[in-house]
Amino acid sequence: MKRKSNSTSRKSSTFVDKKGYKRVKGSKKLVHRWVAEKKLGRELKPGEVVHHKNRNKQDNSFNNLHVFSSQKAHSEAHRKDAKKYGSKYSYTGK
């Protein structure tokens, strides 16, 4: 008897929420926050914000995530990008 490959037999453990972010089923934890914690080797501190460098909310690769110490620092990065590249790029990457 042939076994099915894992990629087709496993159900996805994530889903995409209304805002376009991947979440872990059951816990509903945001995947990018989980990945950032694995990258840092610790839980995120209260107030820390995980930023998608390429603005693709579903690209949760280590190299695409940056952790800001606060929402203020995160917003400032978007403001600088908007000034340099335009507002649309700053928030959508397009």
C-alpha positions as CSV (number, residue, x, y, z in Angstrom):
1,M,0.0,0.0,0.0
2,K,1.3,3.4,-1.0
3,R,1.5,6.2,1.6
4,K,0.3,9.6,0.8
5,S,2.9,12.3,1.0
6,N,2.8,14.5,4.1
7,S,2.2,17.6,2.1
8,T,-1.2,16.3,0.8
9,S,-2.3,14.3,3.8
10,R,-1.8,17.0,6.5
11,K,-4.3,19.6,7.1
12,S,-3.0,23.1,7.4
13,S,-2.4,24.3,11.0
14,T,-2.8,27.9,10.0
15,F,-5.4,30.2,8.4
16,V,-5.5,33.7,7.0
17,D,-7.5,36.2,9.0
18,K,-9.6,39.1,7.7
19,K,-6.5,41.4,7.8
20,G,-4.4,39.0,5.7
21,Y,-2.2,37.7,8.4
22,K,-1.6,34.0,9.0
23,R,-2.7,32.7,12.4
24,V,-2.1,29.4,14.1
25,K,-5.4,27.4,14.3
26,G,-6.6,26.8,17.8
27,S,-4.5,29.4,19.6
28,K,-5.1,32.0,16.9
29,K,-1.5,33.3,17.5
30,L,-0.1,35.4,14.7
31,V,2.4,33.3,12.8
32,H,4.8,36.2,12.2
33,R,5.0,36.8,16.0
34,W,5.6,33.0,16.6
35,V,8.4,33.0,14.0
36,A,10.0,36.2,15.5
37,E,10.0,34.5,18.9
38,K,11.8,31.5,17.5
39,K,14.3,33.8,15.8
40,L,14.9,35.7,19.0
41,G,14.9,32.6,21.2
42,R,12.5,34.2,23.6
43,E,8.9,35.4,23.9
44,L,8.1,38.9,22.6
45,K,8.0,41.6,25.2
46,P,4.8,43.6,25.7
47,G,4.7,46.4,23.2
48,E,7.2,44.8,20.7
49,V,5.9,44.9,17.1
50,V,6.9,42.5,14.4
51,H,7.3,44.1,11.0
52,H,7.3,42.4,7.5
53,K,10.2,44.1,5.7
54,N,8.7,43.4,2.2
55,R,5.2,44.3,3.4
56,N,3.9,40.8,2.4
57,K,1.9,39.8,5.5
58,Q,2.1,36.1,4.5
59,D,5.9,36.0,4.1
60,N,7.0,35.0,7.6
61,S,10.5,34.0,6.8
62,F,13.2,34.9,9.4
63,N,14.9,37.3,7.0
64,N,11.7,39.2,6.3
65,L,10.8,39.9,9.9
66,H,12.1,42.8,12.1
67,V,11.1,43.4,15.7
68,F,10.6,47.0,16.8
69,S,10.6,47.8,20.5
70,S,7.4,49.8,20.2
71,Q,4.5,50.8,17.9
72,K,6.0,54.3,17.8
73,A,9.3,53.0,16.4
74,H,7.4,50.8,13.9
75,S,5.3,53.8,12.7
76,E,8.4,56.0,12.4
77,A,9.9,53.4,10.0
78,H,6.8,53.5,7.9
79,R,6.8,57.3,7.9
80,K,10.5,57.4,6.7
81,D,9.7,54.9,4.0
82,A,6.6,56.9,2.9
83,K,8.7,60.0,2.6
84,K,11.4,58.2,0.6
85,Y,9.3,55.8,-1.5
86,G,5.7,57.0,-1.2
87,S,2.9,56.2,1.1
88,K,1.5,53.3,-0.9
89,Y,4.9,51.5,-0.9
90,S,5.4,52.1,2.8
91,Y,2.3,50.1,3.7
92,T,1.9,47.6,0.8
93,G,5.4,47.2,-0.8
94,K,3.9,48.1,-4.2
